[in-house]
Amino acid sequence: MKSGKEIFKSFFSDETLIEKLDIFYDLHKNAKINLTAIKYYDEFYIKHYLDSLYIFKTNKFSFDTLMDIGSGGGFPGIPIALLYPEKKVYLVESISKKINFLKEAIGVLKIKNVELINDRCENLKGINIDMITARGVASVNKILKWTKNVSRETKYYVLYKGEKVFDEIKEARPLIKKMGLEIKNVRVEEPFKRSYIILYRNIN
């Protein structure tokens, strides 16, 4: 049986990325605050790292700027920033203790393409953002309401959801339509369980 890290490497084999993710795991393991219930190394690689990046391996996105809402322990924002060092990544987190952890992480990992924002996303406006991500933050409807003033240029919303995905889509459908967005739902069963909702602007 393959380990979690081996499974991850079957999708993403870049050694620099792997080295940075190993360091990020150690930072989590030694953190003074509790950031995740997932503690084991191989489980981390599947349920945090592969979960964060899988959708970028299986779908093509054209973006230069990304904003991760409610970054918490840095998922999916930090793995995305490591995968795409040429992209500008904003990590938005309102809790100062978590921001302090993220600040330490980007320093230790020497990440140059990340900017931290210690605020609530609904307070942000006028930032040019191509893609917005959120994992375990709020319902689809709430995320769209909270971020509607952040950027009018957003081409993609990539939302990491659970089992109630269809209820959330039903609730958010009027707002999705009003914003001129299309819906794509991607379900993964193995090696982890996840529903990804991709909302995108059809510019054709």
N, C-alpha and C positions, 0 to 999 in steps of 0.2 A: 504494500500500500504506500502510495506517495505521501510525503509530508505536506503540510500546508504551504511551506516555502517552495517545495518542488512544484506543486500545482501552480502557485503564483508565477514561478519562473517559466512555466510552459506558455504563459500569456505575455509576460514581461521579463526579458532575460538580461537587460542592461545591468552590468555589474555595478556601475556607479549608483544607479537607482537602488539596487539591492543593499548596497553598503549604507546608503543614507537611511533607508527604511529600518535597517538593523539598529542604527544609532537612535532613530526616533522611537523604536520600541524600548530601548534602554532608558530613554528620557521618561517615557510613560511609566515604566516599572519603578523608577526612582522618584516619581513626582510626589510632592508633599500633599497634593489634593487628589481626591478620587475623580478620575476623568472617564473611566470606563469599567464596566463589569467584566470585560474580556481581558484576561491576564496571561493566558498561555501563549507562548511564542508562535506555534503553528496556527493556532486559532486566530491570532492577531493578523497573520498573513492572509487568511481567508476572509474573516468577518470584518476586518477593517481595510486592509490594503487592496485585496482583489475586489471587494465590494465597492470601494471608492473608485477604482479605475476600470473595471470591467466594461462599463458602458462606452468608454472612450476607445476601447479595443474593437468593439463590435459595431460602432456607429461612426460616421464621419461628420465632424463639426468644423466649421470655419469660424474661428474666433481669435481675437487678440487680447481681449480683456475678460476676466471672469470674476464674479463676486460670490463668495460662499457665505450664506446666511446662517448665523448661529453656529459658528465653527467649533465651539466647545473644545474638545481635545485635538482638533485639527483635521477632522474627517468630514468631507472628502478633500478639503482644501489643501492641506500639506502634501499628500501624495500627488494631487493634480499639479501643484507647483513644481514638484520634483520631476514629474514626467514631462512637463512642458516648461523648461527654464526660460524659453524665449517669450512666454506669455506673461502678461501682468495679472497677478492674482490678488484680490482684496479679501481679507478674512474679517468678517463682521461678527463681533461678540460683545455683548453688553456686560458680562460679568468680569470684573477686573482681575480676579484670581486666575481665570482661564486665559485672559489676555496676557497676563504675566508669564504663564506657562508657554504660550505660543511665541511670545517675544524671546524667551530663552531658547526655544526650539529652533527658530529661524536663525538665531545667532550661532548656536552650536553647529547646525547643519549648513551654515554659510549660504543661506538662500537669499538671493539678491532680487528676486522678482515678486516678493510678497510685501504688501502694505497692510498693517493692522488698523482696524477701525473699532475703537471701544465705544460703541453706541448701539442703539436699536435701529434696525433697518428702516423702520417707518419714518425715522427722522432724517434719512438721507435723501438727497435729490440732486439732480443735475450732474450725475457722474456717467461718463460714456462707458456702458457695460454691454458686451456682446452676449454673455452667458451668465445666468444666475443658477447656482446650485443650492440645495438645502437637504440635509439628512436628519430625520428625527426631530424636526423643529415644530411644525404645525401643519394644519390641513392645507391642501392645495389652494382652497379659496382664501384662507388667511394670508398665505405667502404672496399670492397675487395682489391682494389688497395692500399689504405692507410694503411691497416693492414697486408699486405702480408709478411712484414719483422718482424712483432712483434713476431710471434711464428710459427714455422713449426709443432708444436704439436697440434694446435687447432683442436678439434673434432667437435665443434658446433659453428655456427653463428646463433644467435636468433635476428632477425631484425624486429622492430615494424614499420609497414608500413600502408599506407592509401589506397585510391581508385585506384591509378595508379600502383598497385603491379604487374600486368601482363606485363605492359610496361617495368618496371624495370627488371623483370626476363628475358624478351626477350633480353634487352640490355646486361645484365650480363651473359647470358648463355654461351658464348664462354669462359669467364674467369672462371666461375663456373666449366665447364668441364675440363679446363686446370688444375685447382686446385684439381681435383678429388673429387668434392663434389656432393652429392645428394640433391634434393630439396623437401621440404615438405611445402605446404601452408596451414595455418589454418585460416579460416575466422570466426569471431565472429560478430553477429548482435545485440545480447542482453546479458547483460544489457548495453553494450557499443559497438561501432563499431570499429573493428580493423582487419587488416590482419597481421598475423605473418608469416614471412618467416623463416623457419628453414633450414639451410644448414648444412649438416653433412657428415662425412666420413664413408662410409660403410666398416667396418673392417672385415666383415664376409667372 
